[in-house]
Amino acid sequence: MLTIKCPNCKEEMIEIEFKDGHKEYECWDCKLAFEEKLTLLGRILRKLRII
């Protein structure tokens, strides 16, 4: 599984998936939420674990 790191504190973030399909990542240490905004190419690369 691909882990997303918080850009502020570099800790692992928790993935939250909503019913409409979009995902947000929340850092429990910083209490910040980041919405995933990927292009089609970004989604393909994410699945291939390049980015």
Secondary structure, DSSP 8 states (H G I E B T S, - for coil): ----B-TTT--B-EEEE-TTS-EEEEETTTTEEEE----HHHHHHHHTT--
